[in-house]
């Protein structure tokens, strides 16, 4: 007998909110295991009009034929035209459902499968088409094509594509049944396995952006995308992943902006009575002429001590050759090598006419002697004494601790500062683990750059050459900013780095006053000081873009940790770190989430019992649900005071990742999430609870998947994001706690619900 299933394989438009990619339900309600083997999205976007093609390759691993319906939700923002669907090249005939018709379908699926994840698709207009039968162990290719107008706010266009869902389920031996029926609503046993996310073997997204004006600040907060911008008007954005698609939706922002330096403002302010969050993105034009690129003065400093012997010195020499061979026509350079003492290639900076001599000099370098970092840095600073302020740059490579000359890290940092005439950018690379990370990090922070670390397994040339390509073409240096008409605080970074061709700078902070604001940006080119002015609006309320708050918090914690690591622990800073970690679910050296599965409820700082606690001095592990590219922390509290070794290097790299992250840092536990700015934790009893909820507090109880439950969600669709967490949820809504579970009200009118939430 042929099995017939209802297949809700929902792939969403680029401008939509989160959704479930699919759900399969047999008439006997056993979960089926239809697999999504390939998921490919191609979008061609001109200005803000997207032509989208989505391919799904489904595989039926079962022994029976499967057929069903394909539901494709069209959210309210989506202005869709020319919609077409094909299965293995054959066009499907479908119908466009109204939002009310679609809502009834999704609610029925939720009732039958007790899976609240599909709630996010309710109230969308939906395209429905019959899927041709998929024989046992066969595949079907579903292709969707449509046009859509993407939402635009000011000059910012948003593309959003869901990367999560419930496509497949595995059997648990438990059979849910339709409800309502006489008696209590059936609930799965605690041991039953709930629906899983789709195990996608391959997923790709490729977006071609074109504009007649200009493209600036192409930015994804959710995934580490590859952006290739061929010109000011064309760019390609791509992303590829394999296996399960976890985490947040794919998000992409870009600005239609023809300014020489493009500026984009993203904000989030869920509550009017509290300060809001903002991100200011800055990126230069791509189509620069050679004369528009600022000349740079570059000094390469290489450690040639005995510990660099062998493959390390060969790779380091290759890195120097790479940089020297790619100098600009107007660039000047210097070369300092050091072991027990420092040696300069020439006493002054040289032009590219001396490049061949420098390459010959590099080829003959040998590794021997001690490590005199102090003398090497003073020699490099001396070479840059006649550089224009902000044009000097040092790339410094070392694999050891200071052993000759001045060895005190504080004195070395002071000596380098005194030796400079103008502002010099010092980029340090520590090779291996036997380096003084506090010295290198302190030098980088005080000289407006960064320190990075190359592990023994990594190639020095590859790491340095990749970095050099990012700083090869300076556009605007010594950046300074001013916010006129707004009260902004807790900015990160406190000082902006330089802008380079193809690069992007992000400033995150909090704003206390809503309304119009003028941002003035000033910077230095090789010829003159320039100023740019931008007009924005800080909204009174902005519930969207929750990632802005999380990104600011992650960067803020990174700043605080670095401050304490370089200058010693401070109670005020430590308390702020702990407070932010609790609020946003971040793992830090001072806080890590511990699930109390056997110990029962514990107390937090002597307060009321809670299902989770923050344990001090607990080693933090890698996040289970961090999106690709988001900062992943690997440290424990003892590494905060270490200066060298693998722990110190890991600490330094983790802090830098937090300080500079451009990606959403999710709460670093599978049992901790944030929803609409509220921290939700999963208890051992499988109840998702608001972190403010305490046992005994008054709640409005609603039975899961009951008429009262759906009536509540129809009145307050913004509550769906909480209810999607599961069948047992306690969350704060409109000043009251709402409790979803097996027991509770089953029938309530709209008036009754509104009255309870007054």
For each residue, the residues with C-beta under 8 A, 3 or more apart:
1: 64
2: 64 65 67 133
3: 26 27 32 62 64 65 66
4: 26 27 66 67 68
5: 24 25 26 32 34 66 67 68
6: 24 25 68 69 109
7: 22 23 24 34 66 67 68 69 70 131
8: 20 22 23 24 69 70 71 106 109 118
9: 21 22 36 56 58 70 71 142 167
10: 19 20 21 22 71 72 73 121 165
11: 21 39 41 54 56 72 144 162
12: 16 19 73 75 161 162
13: 16 52 74 75 78 80 146 148 161
14: 43 50 52 148 150 159 160 161 252
15: 75 77 78 148 150 151 158 159 160
16: 12 13 19 73 74 75 77 78 124 160 161 162
17: 75 120 160 162 249
18: 120 162 164 248 249
19: 10 12 16 73 120 121 162 165
20: 8 10 23 117 118 120 121 164 165 166 167
21: 9 10 11 36 39 162 164 165 166 167 198 245
22: 7 8 9 10 34 36 165 166 167 168 198
23: 7 8 20 109 113 115 117 118 166 167 169 195
24: 5 6 7 8 31 32 33 34 66 68 167 168 169
25: 5 6 29 31 32 109 112 113
26: 3 4 5 29 30 31 32
27: 3 4
28: 175
29: 25 26 112 113 175 176 177
30: 26 171 175
31: 24 25 26 113 168 169 170 171 172 195
32: 3 5 24 25 26 62 66 168 169
33: 24 61 62 168 169 170
34: 5 7 22 24 58 59 60 61 62 66 134 167 168
35: 58 59 60 61 167 168 199 201
36: 9 21 22 39 56 57 58 59 167 168 198 199 200
37: 57 58 59 139 200 201 202
38: 55 56 57 200 201 202 203
39: 11 21 36 54 55 56 57 200 202 203 204 245
40: 54 55 202 203 204 205
41: 11 52 53 54 55 161 204 205 206
42: 52 53 54 206 207
43: 14 50 51 52 53 159 205 206 207 208
44: 50 51 208 210
45: 48 49 50 51 150 159 207 208 209 210
46: 49 210 211
47: 157 210 211 212 213 256
48: 45 149 150 151 152 157 256
49: 45 46 147 148 149 150
50: 14 43 44 45 147 148 149 150 159
51: 43 44 45 145 146 147
52: 13 14 41 42 43 144 145 146 147 148
53: 41 42 43 143 144 145
54: 11 39 40 41 42 143 144 145
55: 38 39 40 41 141 142 143 144
56: 9 11 36 38 39 141 142
57: 36 37 38 39 139 140 141 142
58: 9 34 35 36 37 134 139 140 141 142
59: 34 35 36 37 134 137 138 139
60: 34 35 65 66 134 135 136 137 138 139
61: 33 34 35 137
62: 3 32 33 34 66 136 137
63: 136
64: 1 2 3 136
65: 2 3 60 133 134 135 136
66: 3 4 5 7 24 32 34 60 62 133 134
67: 2 4 5 7 130 131 132 133 134
68: 4 5 6 7 24 130 131
69: 6 7 8 128 129 130 131
70: 7 8 9 85 92 94 128 129 130 131 142
71: 8 9 10 102 105 121 126 127 128
72: 10 11 85 126 127 128 129 144
73: 10 12 16 19 102 121 124 125 126
74: 13 16 78 80 96 124 125 126 127
75: 12 13 15 16 17 78 124 125
76: 123 124 125
77: 15 16 151
78: 13 15 16 74 75 148 149
79: 148 149
80: 13 74 83 146 147 148
81: 146 147 148
82: 145 146 147
83: 80 96 127 144 145 146
84: 91 144 145 146
85: 70 72 91 92 94 127 129 142 143 144 145
86: 89 90 91 92 142 143
87: 90 92 131 132 140 141 142 143
88: 132 140 141
89: 86 141
90: 86 87 132
91: 84 85 86
92: 70 85 86 87 129 130 131
93: 129 130
94: 70 85 127 128 129 130
95: 127 128 129
96: 74 83 125 126 127 128
97: 101 102 105 125 126 127 128
98: 101 102 125
99: 102 103 123 124 125 126
100: 103 104
101: 97 98 104 105 126
102: 71 73 97 98 99 105 106 121 122 123 124 125 126
103: 99 100 106 107 122 123 714
104: 100 101 107 108
105: 71 97 101 102 108 109 126 128
106: 8 102 103 109 110 118 119 121 122
107: 103 104 110 111 122 710
108: 104 105 111 112
109: 6 8 23 25 105 106 112 113 115 118
110: 106 107 113 114 115 116 118 119 705
111: 107 108 114 178 179 705
112: 25 29 108 109 176 178
113: 23 25 29 31 109 110 169 176 195
114: 110 111 176 186 187 188 704 705 727
115: 23 109 110 118 166 194 195
116: 110 119 704 705 723 724 725 726 727
117: 20 23 120 165 166 195 724
118: 8 20 23 106 109 110 115 121 122 166
119: 106 110 116 122 713 720 723 724
120: 17 18 19 20 117 720 721 724
121: 10 19 20 71 73 102 106 118 124 126
122: 102 103 106 107 118 119 713 717 720
123: 76 99 102 103 717
124: 16 73 74 75 76 99 102 121
125: 73 74 75 76 96 97 98 99 102
126: 71 72 73 74 96 97 99 101 102 105 121
127: 71 72 74 83 85 94 95 96 97
128: 69 70 71 72 94 95 96 97 105
129: 69 70 72 85 92 93 94 95
130: 67 68 69 70 92 93 94
131: 7 67 68 69 70 87 92 134 140 142
132: 67 87 88 90 140
133: 2 65 66 67
134: 34 58 59 60 65 66 67 131 138 139 140
135: 60 65 138
136: 60 62 63 64 65
137: 59 60 61 62
138: 59 60 134 135
139: 37 57 58 59 60 134
140: 57 58 87 88 131 132 134
141: 55 56 57 58 87 88 89
142: 9 55 56 57 58 70 85 86 87 131
143: 53 54 55 85 86 87
144: 11 52 53 54 55 72 83 84 85
145: 51 52 53 54 82 83 84 85
146: 13 51 52 80 81 82 83 84
147: 49 50 51 52 80 81 82
148: 13 14 15 49 50 52 78 79 80 81
149: 48 49 50 78 79
150: 14 15 45 48 49 50 157 158 159
151: 15 48 77 157 158
152: 48 155 156 157 158 256
153: 156 158
154: 536
155: 152 255 256 257 264
156: 152 153 253 254 255 264 265 266
157: 47 48 150 151 152 253 254 255 256
158: 15 150 151 152 153 251 252 253
159: 14 15 43 45 50 150 207 250 251 252 253 254
160: 14 15 16 17 249 250 251 252
161: 12 13 14 16 41 205 249 250
162: 11 12 16 17 18 19 21 165 249 250
163: 203 222 223 245 246 247 248 249 250
164: 18 20 21 197 245 246 247 248 249
165: 10 19 20 21 22 117 162 197 198 245
166: 20 21 22 23 115 117 118 169 195 196 197 198
167: 9 20 21 22 23 24 34 35 36 197 198 199 200
168: 22 24 31 32 33 34 35 36 195 196 198 199
169: 23 24 31 32 33 113 166 195 196
170: 31 33 193 196
171: 30 31
172: 31 188 192 193
173: 192
174: 188 189 192
175: 28 29 30
176: 29 112 113 114 186 188
177: 29 181 186
178: 111 112 181
179: 111 185 186 705 706
180: 185 706 707 746
181: 177 178
182:
183:
184: 742 743
185: 179 180 703 704 705 706 742 746
186: 114 176 177 179
187: 114 704 727 742
188: 114 172 174 176 192 194 727
189: 174 192
190: 685 686
191:
192: 172 173 174 188 189
193: 170 172 196
194: 115 188 726
195: 23 31 113 115 117 166 168 169
196: 166 168 169 170 193 199 244
197: 164 165 166 167 244 245 246
198: 21 22 36 165 166 167 168 244 245
199: 35 36 167 168 196 243 244
200: 36 37 38 39 167 203 241 242 243 244 245
201: 35 37 38 242 243
202: 37 38 39 40 240 241 242
203: 38 39 40 163 200 240 241 242 245
204: 39 40 41 238 239 240 241
205: 40 41 43 161 237 238 239 240 250
206: 41 42 43 236 237 238 239
207: 42 43 45 159 236 237 238 252
208: 43 44 45 234 235 236
209: 45 215 218 234 235 236 237 254
210: 44 45 46 47 233 234
211: 46 47 214 215 233 256
212: 47 233
213: 47 233 256 257 258
214: 211 232 233 256 257 258 259 262 285
215: 209 211 218 229 232 233 234 235 254 255 256 257
216: 254 255 257 259 262 263 264 283 285
217: 253 254 255 257 262 263 264 281 282 283 504
218: 209 215 227 229 235 237 252 253 254 283
219: 252 253 254 264 281 504 662
220: 223 224 225 237 239 250 251 252 253 663
221: 251 253 547 548 551 662 663 664
222: 163 247 248 249 250 251 547 627 663 664
223: 163 220 239 250 251 627 628 629 663
224: 220 239 628 629 663
225: 220 237 238 239 252
226: 237 238 239
227: 218 235 236 237
228: 235 236 238
229: 215 218 232 234 235 236 286 502
230: 234 235 236 286
231: 234 286 287
232: 214 215 229 258 285 286 287
233: 210 211 212 213 214 215
234: 208 209 210 215 229 230 231
235: 208 209 215 218 227 228 229 230 254
236: 206 207 208 209 227 228 229 230
237: 205 206 207 209 218 220 225 226 227 252
238: 204 205 206 207 225 226 228
239: 204 205 206 220 223 224 225 226 250
240: 202 203 204 205
241: 200 202 203 204 245 628
242: 200 201 202 203
243: 199 200 201
244: 196 197 198 199 200
245: 21 39 163 164 165 197 198 200 203 241
246: 163 164 197 625 627
247: 163 164 222 625 626 627 628 666
248: 18 163 164 222 251 547 627 664 666
249: 17 18 160 161 162 163 164 222
250: 159 160 161 162 163 205 220 222 223 239
251: 158 159 160 220 221 222 223 248 547
252: 14 158 159 160 207 218 219 220 225 237
253: 156 157 158 159 217 218 219 220 221 264 266
254: 156 157 159 209 215 216 217 218 219 235
255: 155 156 157 215 216 217 262 263 264 281
256: 47 48 152 155 157 211 213 214 215
257: 155 213 214 215 216 217 262 263 264
258: 213 214 232
259: 214 216 262 263 285 532
260: 284 285 532
261: 282 283 284 285 475 476 499 521 532
262: 214 216 217 255 257 259 281 282 283 284 285
263: 216 217 255 257 259 280 281 282 519 521 532 534
264: 155 156 216 217 219 253 255 257 280 281
265: 156 278 279 280 281 519 534 536
266: 156 253 278 279 281 545 548
267: 276 277 278 279 511 538 539 542 545 548
268: 276 277 278 542 543 544 545 546 547 548 549
269: 272 274 275 276 277 511 514 538 539 540 541 542
270: 274 541 542 543 546 676 677
271: 274 541 677
272: 269 514 540 541
273:
274: 269 270 271
275: 269 489 510 511 512
276: 267 268 269 510 511 512 514 538 539 542
277: 267 268 269 508 509 510 511 548 549 552
278: 265 266 267 268 488 508 509 510 511 538 548 552
279: 265 266 267 506 507 508 548 551 552
280: 263 264 265 481 506 507 508 519
281: 217 219 255 262 263 264 265 266 504 505 506
282: 217 261 262 263 496 499 504 505 506 507 521
283: 216 217 218 261 262 499 503 504 505
284: 260 261 262 288 475 476 499 500 501 503
285: 214 216 232 259 260 261 262 288
286: 229 230 231 232 501 502
287: 231 232
288: 284 285 292 293 473 475 501
289: 292 293
290: 293 328 329
291:
292: 288 289 475 525
293: 288 289 290 328 473 474 475 501
294: 391 474 475 476 477 524 525 526
295: 328 330 331 332 391 526
296: 328 331 332 391 393 474
297: 331 332 333 334 349 384 387 388 391 392 393
298: 323 327 331 332 333 334 393 394 395
299: 333 334 335 336 349 380 383 384 392 393 394 395
300: 320 323 324 333 334 335 336 394 395
301: 336 337 338 376 377 379 380 394 395 396 397
302: 316 317 320 335 336 337 338 365 397
303: 308 316 337 338 339 371 373 376 397 398 399 400 431
304: 308 313 337 338 339 365 366 367 368 369
305: 308 338 339 340 367 368 369 370 371 399 400 403
306: 309 339 367 368 369 370
307: 312 367 371 399 400 434
308: 303 304 305 312 313 316 367 399 431
309: 306 312 313 367 368
310: 313 314 367
311: 314 315
312: 307 308 309 315 316 367 399 431 432 460
313: 304 308 309 310 316 317 365 366 367
314: 310 311 317 318
315: 311 312 318 319 459 460 461
316: 302 303 308 312 313 319 320 397 431 460 461
317: 302 313 314 320 321 362 363 365
318: 314 315 321 322 460 461
319: 315 316 322 323 397 460 461 463 464 465
320: 300 302 316 317 323 324 335 362
321: 317 318 324 325 359 362
322: 318 319 325 326 461 464 465 468
323: 298 300 319 320 326 327 395 464 465 468
324: 300 320 321 327 333 355 358 359 362
325: 321 322 355 359
326: 322 323 468 472
327: 298 323 324 331 333 352 355
328: 290 293 295 296 331 352 472 473
329: 290 352
330: 295 526
331: 295 296 297 298 327 328 351 352
332: 295 296 297 298 349 350 351
333: 297 298 299 300 324 327 349 350 352 354 355 358
334: 297 298 299 300 344 345 346 348 349 350 380 383 384
335: 299 300 302 320 344 345 346 358 361 362
336: 299 300 301 302 342 343 344 345 376 379 380 383
337: 301 302 303 304 342 343 345 365 376
338: 301 302 303 304 305 341 342 343 371 372 373 375 376 379
339: 303 304 305 306 367 368 369 370 371 372 404
340: 305 369 370 371 372 404
341: 338 369 372 375 404 405
342: 336 337 338 372 375 376 378 379
343: 336 337 338
344: 334 335 336 347 379 383
345: 334 335 336 337 350 357 358 361
346: 334 335 349 350 354
347: 344
348: 334 383 386
349: 297 299 332 333 334 346 383 384 386 387
350: 332 333 334 345 346 353 354 358
351: 331 332 354
352: 327 328 329 331 333 355
353: 350
354: 333 346 350 351 357 358
355: 324 325 327 333 352 358 359
356: 359 360
357: 345 354 360 361
358: 324 333 335 345 350 354 355 361 362
359: 321 324 325 355 356 362 363
360: 356 357 363 364
361: 335 345 357 358 364 365
362: 317 320 321 324 335 358 359 365
363: 317 359 360
364: 360 361
365: 302 304 313 317 337 361 362
366: 304 313
367: 304 305 306 307 308 309 310 312 313 339
368: 304 305 306 309 339
369: 304 305 306 339 340 341 404
370: 305 306 339 340 403 404
371: 303 305 307 338 339 340 398 400 401 402 403 404
372: 338 339 340 341 342 375 376 402 403 404 405
373: 303 338 376 377 398 402 405 412 439
374: 377 378 402 405 406 407 411 412 415 416
375: 338 341 342 372 378 379 404 405 406
376: 301 303 336 337 338 342 372 373 379 380 396
377: 301 373 374 380 381 394 396 412 415 416 419 426 443
378: 342 374 375 381 382 415 416 419
379: 301 336 338 342 344 375 376 382 383
380: 299 301 334 336 376 377 383 384 394 396
381: 377 378 384 385 416 419 420 424
382: 378 379 385 419
383: 299 334 336 344 348 349 379 380
384: 297 299 334 349 380 381 387 392 394 420 421 422 424
385: 381 382 420 421
386: 348 349 421
387: 297 349 384 391 392 421 422 424
388: 297 391 422 524 526
389: 422 423 478 524
390: 422 423 425 477 478 498 524
391: 294 295 296 297 387 388 422 474 477 524 526
392: 297 299 384 387 420 422 423 424 425
393: 296 297 298 299 424 425 427 471
394: 298 299 300 301 377 380 384 424 425 426 427
395: 298 299 300 301 323 427 429 464 467 468
396: 301 376 377 380 426 427 428 429 443
397: 301 302 303 316 319 428 429 431 460 464
398: 303 371 373 428 429 430 431 435 440
399: 303 305 307 308 312 430 431 432 434 435
400: 303 305 307 371 403 434 435
401: 371 407 434 435 436 644
402: 371 372 373 374 405 406 407 409 412 436 439
403: 305 370 371 372 400 407
404: 339 340 341 369 370 371 372 375 407
405: 341 372 373 374 375 402
406: 374 375 402 411 412 415
407: 374 401 402 403 404 412
408: 411 412
409: 402 412 413 436 438 439 442 643
410: 413 414
411: 374 406 408 414 415
412: 373 374 377 402 406 407 408 409 415 416 439 443
413: 409 410 416 417 439 442 443 446
414: 410 411 417 418
415: 374 377 378 406 411 412 418 419
416: 374 377 378 381 412 413 419 420 426 443 447
417: 413 414 420 446
418: 414 415
419: 377 378 381 382 415 416
420: 381 384 385 392 416 417 423 424
421: 384 385 386 387
422: 384 387 388 389 390 391 392
423: 389 390 392 420 447 448 478
424: 381 384 387 392 393 394 420 447
425: 390 392 393 394 447 448 449 498
426: 377 394 396 416 443 444 447 449
427: 393 394 395 396 444 449 450 451 452 467 471
428: 396 397 398 440 443 444 449 450 451 452
429: 395 396 397 398 451 452 453 454 460 463 464 467
430: 398 399 435 437 440 451 452 453 454 649
431: 303 308 312 316 397 398 399 435 453 454 460
432: 312 399 435 454 455 456
433: 455 456 644 645 646 648 649
434: 307 399 400 401 644 645
435: 398 399 400 401 430 431 432 440 453 644 649
436: 401 402 409 439 440 643 644
437: 430 440 441 451 453 642 643 644 648 649 651 652
438: 409 441 442 565 566 643 648
439: 373 402 409 412 413 436 442 443 643
440: 398 428 430 435 436 437 443 444 451 652
441: 437 438 444 445 451 562 565 566 652
442: 409 413 438 439 445 446 566
443: 377 396 412 413 416 426 428 439 440 446 447 451
444: 426 427 428 440 441 447 449 450 451
445: 441 442 562 566
446: 413 417 442 443
447: 416 423 424 425 426 443 444
448: 423 425 495 497 498
449: 425 426 427 428 444 497
450: 427 428 444 656 660
451: 427 428 429 430 437 440 441 443 444 652 656
452: 427 428 429 430 463 467 653 656
453: 429 430 431 435 437 649 652 653
454: 429 430 431 432 458 460 463
455: 432 433 458 649
456: 432 433
457:
458: 454 455 462 463
459: 315 462 463
460: 312 315 316 318 319 397 429 431 454 463 464
461: 315 316 318 319 322 464 465
462: 458 459 465 466
463: 319 429 452 454 458 459 460 466 467
464: 319 322 323 395 397 429 460 461 467 468
465: 319 322 323 461 462 468 469
466: 462 463 469 470
467: 395 427 429 452 463 464 470 471
468: 322 323 326 395 464 465 471 472
469: 465 466 472
470: 466 467 500 502 503
471: 393 427 467 468 474 498 500
472: 326 328 468 469 500 501
473: 288 293 328 500 501 502
474: 293 294 296 391 471 477 498 499 500 501 526
475: 261 284 288 292 293 294 498 499 500 501 503 525
476: 261 284 294 479 498 499 523 524 525 530
477: 294 390 391 474 498 499 523 524 525
478: 389 390 423 498 523 524
479: 476 495 496 497 498 499 505 521 522 523
480: 496 521 522 523
481: 280 496 507 519 520 521 522
482: 519 520 522
483: 486 488 517 518 519
484: 517 518 519 520
485: 513 515 516 517 518
486: 483 511 512 513 515 517 538
487: 511 512 513
488: 278 483 491 509 510 511 512
489: 275 509 510 511 512
490: 509 510 552 556
491: 488 494 507 508 509
492: 507 508 509 552 555 556 558 559 659
493: 496 497 507 555 559 659
494: 491 559
495: 448 479
496: 282 479 480 481 493 505 507
497: 448 449 479 493 505
498: 390 425 448 471 474 475 476 477 478 479 523
499: 261 282 283 284 474 475 476 477 479 503 505 523
500: 284 470 471 472 473 474 475 503
501: 284 286 288 293 472 473 474 475
502: 229 286 470 473
503: 283 284 470 475 499 500
504: 217 219 281 282 283 662
505: 281 282 283 479 496 497 499
506: 279 280 281 282 662
507: 279 280 282 481 491 492 493 496
508: 277 278 279 280 491 492 548 551 552 555 556
509: 277 278 488 489 490 491 492 552
510: 275 276 277 278 488 489 490 552
511: 267 269 275 276 277 278 486 487 488 489 514 517 538
512: 275 276 486 487 488 489
513: 485 486 487 538
514: 269 272 276 511 538 539 540
515: 485 486 537 538
516: 485 535 536 537 538
517: 483 484 485 486 511 535 536 537 538
518: 483 484 485 533 534 535 536
519: 263 265 280 481 482 483 484 533 534 535 536
520: 481 482 484 531 532 533 534
521: 261 263 282 479 480 481 531 532 533 534
522: 479 480 481 482 529 530 531 532
523: 476 477 478 479 480 498 499 529 530
524: 294 388 389 390 391 476 477 478 528 529 530
525: 292 294 475 476 477 528 529 530
526: 294 295 330 388 391 474
527:
528: 524 525
529: 522 523 524 525
530: 476 522 523 524 525
531: 520 521 522
532: 259 260 261 263 520 521 522
533: 518 519 520 521
534: 263 265 518 519 520 521
535: 516 517 518 519
536: 154 265 516 517 518 519
537: 515 516 517
538: 267 269 276 278 486 511 513 514 515 516 517
539: 267 269 276 514 542
540: 269 272 514
541: 269 270 271 272
542: 267 268 269 270 276 539 545
543: 268 270 546 676 718
544: 268
545: 266 267 268 542 548
546: 268 270 543 549 550 674 676 677
547: 221 222 248 251 268 550 551 664
548: 221 266 267 268 277 278 279 508 545 551 552
549: 268 277 546 552 553 584 677
550: 546 547 553 554 584 664 665 666 674
551: 221 279 508 547 548 554 555 661 662 663 664 665
552: 277 278 279 490 492 508 509 510 548 549 555 556
553: 549 550 556 557 580 583 584 586
554: 550 551 557 558 584 586 631 658 661 665
555: 492 493 508 551 552 558 559 658 659 660 661
556: 490 492 508 552 553 559 560 580
557: 553 554 560 561 577 580 581 586 588 658
558: 492 554 555 561 562 655 656 657 658 659 660 661
559: 492 493 494 555 556 562 563 659
560: 556 557 563 564 573 576 577
561: 557 558 564 565 577 588 589 640 655 658
562: 441 445 558 559 565 566 655 656 659
563: 559 560 566 567 570 573
564: 560 561 567 568 569 570 573 574 640
565: 438 441 561 562 640 651 652 655
566: 438 441 442 445 562 563
567: 563 564 570
568: 564
569: 564 573 574 640
570: 563 564 567 573 574
571: 574 575
572: 575 576
573: 560 563 564 569 570 576 577
574: 564 569 570 571 577 578 590
575: 571 572 578 579
576: 560 572 573 579 580
577: 557 560 561 573 574 580 581 588 590 591
578: 574 575 581 582 588 590 591 614
579: 575 576 582 583
580: 553 556 557 576 577 583 584 586
581: 557 577 578 584 585 586 587 588 590 591 614
582: 578 579 585 591 614 679 691
583: 553 579 580 679
584: 549 550 553 554 580 581 665 667 674 679
585: 581 582 593 666 667 668 669 672 673 674 679
586: 553 554 557 580 581 591 665 667 668
587: 581 591 592 593 620 621 623 633 668 669
588: 557 561 577 578 581 591 592 620 633
589: 561 620 635 636 637 639 640 651
590: 574 577 578 581 616 617 637
591: 577 578 581 582 586 587 588 614 615 616
592: 587 588 614 615 618 619 620 621
593: 585 587 612 614 667 668 669 671 672 681
594: 612 613 614 615 618
595: 612 669 671 684
596: 599 600 601 602 611 612 613 684
597: 684
598:
599: 596 602
600: 596
601: 596 609 610 611 695
602: 596 599 609 610 613
603: 606 607 608 609 610 613
604: 607 608 610 613 614
605:
606: 603
607: 603 604 610
608: 603 604 694 695
609: 601 602 603 694 695
610: 601 602 603 604 607 613 681 691 694
611: 596 601 681 682 683 684 687 689
612: 593 594 595 596 671 672 681 683 691
613: 594 596 602 603 604 610
614: 578 581 582 591 592 593 594 604
615: 591 592 594 618
616: 590 591 637
617: 590 636 637
618: 592 594 615 636
619: 592 635 636
620: 587 588 589 592 633 634 635 636 668
621: 587 592 634
622: 626 632 633 634 668
623: 587 626 630 632 633 666 668 669
624: 668 669 670
625: 246 247 666 667 668 669 670
626: 247 622 623 630 631 632 665 666 668
627: 222 223 246 247 248 630 663 664 666
628: 223 224 241 247
629: 223 224 663
630: 623 626 627 661 663 664 665 666
631: 554 626 654 657 658 661 663 665
632: 622 623 626 654 657 668
633: 587 588 620 622 623 654 657 658 668
634: 620 621 622 650 654
635: 589 619 620 639 640 647 650 651 654
636: 589 617 618 619 620 639 647
637: 589 590 616 617 640
638: 641 642 647
639: 589 635 636 642 647 648 650 651
640: 561 564 565 569 589 635 637 651
641: 638
642: 437 638 639 645 647 648 651
643: 409 436 437 438 439 648
644: 401 433 434 435 436 437 648 649
645: 433 434 642 648 649
646: 433 649 650
647: 635 636 638 639 642 650 651
648: 433 437 438 639 642 643 644 645 651 652
649: 430 433 435 437 453 455 644 645 646 652 653
650: 634 635 639 646 647 653 654
651: 437 565 589 635 639 640 642 647 648 654 655
652: 437 440 441 451 453 565 648 649 655 656
653: 452 453 649 650 656 657
654: 631 632 633 634 635 650 651 657 658
655: 558 561 562 565 651 652 658 659
656: 450 451 452 558 562 652 653 659 660
657: 558 631 632 633 653 654 660 661
658: 554 555 557 558 561 631 633 654 655 661 665
659: 492 493 555 558 559 562 655 656
660: 450 555 558 656 657
661: 551 554 555 558 630 631 657 658 665
662: 219 221 504 506 551
663: 220 221 222 223 224 551 627 629 630 631
664: 221 222 248 547 550 551 627 630
665: 550 551 554 584 586 626 630 631 658 661 668
666: 247 248 550 585 623 625 626 627 630 673
667: 584 585 586 593 625 672 673 674 679
668: 585 586 587 593 620 622 623 624 625 626 632 633 665 672
669: 585 587 593 595 623 624 625 672
670: 624 625 682
671: 593 595 612 681 682
672: 585 593 612 667 668 669 679 680 681 682
673: 585 666 667 679 680 688 725
674: 546 550 584 585 667 677 678 679 680
675: 678 680 721 722 725 731
676: 270 543 546 718 721 722
677: 270 271 546 549 674
678: 674 675 690 691 692 731 732
679: 582 583 584 585 667 672 673 674 690 691
680: 672 673 674 675 688 689 690 691 722 725 729 731
681: 593 610 611 612 671 672 688 689 691
682: 611 670 671 672 686 687 688 689
683: 611 612 686 687 688 689
684: 595 596 597 611
685: 190 728
686: 190 682 683 726 728
687: 611 682 683 728 729 730 741
688: 673 680 681 682 683 722 725 726 728 729 730 731
689: 611 680 681 682 683 693 729 730 731
690: 678 679 680 693 730 731 732 737
691: 582 610 612 678 679 680 681
692: 678 732
693: 689 690 697 730 732 737
694: 608 609 610 697
695: 601 608 609
696:
697: 693 694 737
698: 736 737
699: 730 736 737 738 739
700: 736 737 738 739 745 756 757
701: 739 741 743 744 745
702: 706 708 709 712 738 739 740 744 745 748
703: 185 706 708 709 740 741 742 743 744 745 746
704: 114 116 185 187 709 727 728 740 741 742 744
705: 110 111 114 116 179 185 709 710 727
706: 179 180 185 702 703 709 710 744 745 746 747
707: 180 710 711 746 747 748
708: 702 703 711 712 744 745 746 747 748 753
709: 702 703 704 705 706 712 713 723 740
710: 107 705 706 707 713 714
711: 707 708 714 715 748 749 750 753
712: 702 708 709 715 716 719 738 748 753
713: 119 122 709 710 716 717 719 720 723
714: 103 710 711 717 750
715: 711 712 750 753 754
716: 712 713 719 733 734 757
717: 122 123 713 714 720
718: 543 676 721
719: 712 713 716 722 723 731 733 738
720: 119 120 122 713 717 723 724
721: 120 675 676 718 724
722: 675 676 680 688 719 725 729 731 733 738
723: 116 119 709 713 719 720 729 740
724: 116 117 119 120 720 721
725: 116 673 675 680 688 722 729
726: 116 194 686 688 729
727: 114 116 187 188 704 705 740 741 742
728: 685 686 687 688 704 740 741 742
729: 680 687 688 689 722 723 725 726 738 739 740 741
730: 687 688 689 690 693 699 737 738 739 740
731: 675 678 680 688 689 690 719 722 737 738
732: 678 690 692 693 735 736 737 738
733: 716 719 722 736 737 738 757
734: 716 757
735: 732
736: 698 699 700 732 733 756 757
737: 690 693 697 698 699 700 730 731 732 733
738: 699 700 702 712 719 722 729 730 731 732 733
739: 699 700 701 702 729 730 744
740: 702 703 704 709 723 727 728 729 730 744
741: 687 701 703 704 727 728 729 744
742: 184 185 187 703 704 727 728
743: 184 701 703
744: 701 702 703 704 706 708 739 740 741
745: 700 701 702 703 706 708 748
746: 180 185 703 706 707 708
747: 706 707 708
748: 702 707 708 711 712 745 752 753
749: 711 752 753
750: 711 714 715 753 754
751: 754 755
752: 748 749 755 756
753: 708 711 712 715 748 749 750 756 757
754: 715 750 751 757 758
755: 751 752 758
756: 700 736 752 753
757: 700 716 733 734 736 753 754
758: 754 755
